[in-house]
Structure formats: C-alpha cells, structure tokens
Amino acid sequence: MPDRTHEPSLKSWLETANEEGCEFPIQNLPYGSFSTIGSGRRLGVAIGDQVLDLRAAVETGIIDLGQYSETLRSPTLNALMAAGRGAWAKLRFSLSDLLSSETPSLRDDQTLRAELLVPISETSMHMPFDVSEYTDFYASRHHAFNVGSMFRGPENALPPNWLHIPIGYNGRASSVVVSGTPVRRPKGQVKGPNEDVPRLAPSARFDIELELGAVVGVPSDHPLTVAEAFENIFGYVLLNDWSARDIQAWEYQPLGPFQSKATATSISPWVVTAHALEPFRVSTPDREVPLLPNLQDVGPMLYDIALQVSLVPANSLETVISRTNYREMYYSAAQQLAHHSSCGCPMRVGDLLGSGTISGPERENRGSLLELSWGGKDPVEVDGGTRSFIEDGDTLILRGHAAGDGFRIGFGECSGQVLPATDIRATDR
Ligand code: CA
C-alpha cells in the first residue's frame, strides 16, 4: 500500500488542522497522554486545535488495531510502542484515513465527534510514556567546541574521543518531567576558582540545554547496527536538560556530570513519530575523521527540524534567545543508540536518549545560556533586562517544527518556570 500520509495535498475535515502554521495538521498525528476535568488519563492524537481520544476511538470501534487494540486503552504509549512497527504504521494509516476530508465516518457523525474530540485548551497533558531509562549525549560539534573552549581552552576543546564516539552519560529516568512542570532551582556543592573549599549553595549558573529526545520503541538485547537502531526509534520530543553549570564545573571530572543534571529534564507532551518525520531526513555533516564501521551512517538519519528557545521573565514579554536546527548534530540518534548498545547494554521500550545540546555556528544558534552569554561575559538581551543565566521566575520555552510544502510538523511547546531554591532550614524540618 503506498504511504500517502505525508502528501501535502492531504486535508482534514477538521478545518483548524488545515490552517496555515498549524502545528498539528493531518500529516503530523503526534501522540500524547491527556486528561480532562472529571475524566482520567488516556492517550490521544493531536489534530488541529483538538485531541482525538484514542481510548474512546477504540471503544467505539472506529479505530481497530486487531490484537493490539488493547494498547490504546493504556494511559501511556509504552504498550503501543511494544506492539512494534507494524502496529505503529497501522494506527497512523487508520488515523490518517479517519481524519481525511474524504472519509465520512467521523466527519458526518456529530454525536461521535462530540464524544471523541476534545479541545486541546481543555486538556491537561501528562508524561506521554513511562521513561524506562534516560541517557544524555554530547553530540553537537558547535556545542562541544564552545563548552570545551570555556572549560579547557580552544586548543583542548574537543576531547580526543569526541570525533570517534558519541559521548554520553546515564541520567535519571526519575527526573524527567512533562512540559509545564515548575523546576526548583537546585542547591549543590560549588567551589569558585578563588575559594579554598567548597560550599553548599543555590546554583548561581542555572541553565537550559536545547535538545531533541529520541524515544526507543523496540527493545533490544544485542549490539545494534545503525540501520537497526534507526528502525527501533518510535519518535521524538523536545527536551530541555536543565543544568547547573557551577555544580557541574566542580563535580564533572572524572566521571562526567552527576547532580548538576539531576534536578529535572523537561520534555514536550506530544511524541512526533519517526514516521511523520520521514520526508525531513537529512544526512549528518561531513565526517572530520572516518568512523569505525559500526557507527557509520547508512543513509540520512538526522532531520531538518527548526528549533528555538524563548525566555519569559516574570511579568514580562517573551524574547527568542536562540534559533538553531537539529540537522546541526554531528551524530544522529541512530548512531547514539547503536553506540549505546555496542557493549551489550540492553535497551528497553521507553528508553529516552537526549541528543545533547544543539548549537549551530553563529552566536544566535547556541542552545544554552552558557554559550549564549559566553560564561556570563556577554549577557543576552531579554525583555526588561539581560541574562547570563536563569533568574528565579523565568519561564523557558522550547519550540520546534519541520517545514513541509504548505504544512508543518510541529512539536508544540516544552516549557518550565524556575522557582527559587528552597530554604535549607525549610527542607530540614
Ligand atoms: Ca544535556
């Protein structure tokens, strides 16, 4: 069967899905977990300004996944992901058909429409999947060079292994939160360059990291090829890996970041499927040194996804502080997943892989405040002032989309407001 789900001419009977600039046209169909007042968590698919209730859709029989129908009654995506690629494709084809302007079954049934569709504005969004494990990488050439230059000088910016393996560390699944969750400024051990001993203090250099998160949908128990790894990824989310730079600077050698990255990692509530992103595949940049065979690309495995970060101070207006693109990455998520599995590490349904901060070549393309303000030397202009790092009350918003011919595959928003650190005595009580 030819795959028509990406065709630019495809329209939905839901008019808001066809409007210019809509994040969720019929070509997108991202999945999330939502609730409404008086009704519990369930899976939905975003279309225009509405959510189609997948649990209700399967209960009314208008969506039928056969032996996998039960997966749509779960409040998270893990069961659907575990059902495998055949079920993922079947669901996408079914939804594309159901929502198409050509298909009358739901289009012409006002009672059923009222039962299945909920305005996004009336929903609360939850974690779209249970995060099994969380791994974060360091795979943008520009980011690694910028940060390395600040920490070790430009001549030692890239560690000797950087061009040969996608460097990563094991993070904490427990710290991943959905967009909209407030983030408490962490307190941790810091030591300034002129201090003899460390002290416990609220982080004074709390930061964002603009990333894309890859969601593993197919489990594995053997070293994956890059091609296998690509096929095992279900979809992608926006990801903000909140980072305390002063805590990081003191703790990161020799085993990498630990508590500096443990406060929270925010993800967007909608998982955009790899299937929806298929027309936007692009190749990684030219290799500076050849990769070993198990990490070599076997086709275009990055995506052309425009990304931006906004900062909104308390009671102030929003300022876009960064614009970049996922195609700037040196390593794709498939290469990262292949490397992750290379020594035998089993991968699970719901594993989350952070791309690493995505920075581009120019100042405005930098994906963290550390880089944007160059360690605080060159603060960023925002509404009502400047920023070197995040101040209490600031809200940070990530956005992203792939631009098609007359439509866009949007990711929605990934936002979080930073709250003041709690008083040490208050937590001791
Ligand atoms: Ca990170």
Residues whose N, C-alpha, C, O or C-beta is under 5 A from the ligand:
A	BS01	CA	D136 F137 E209 D241 G356 T357
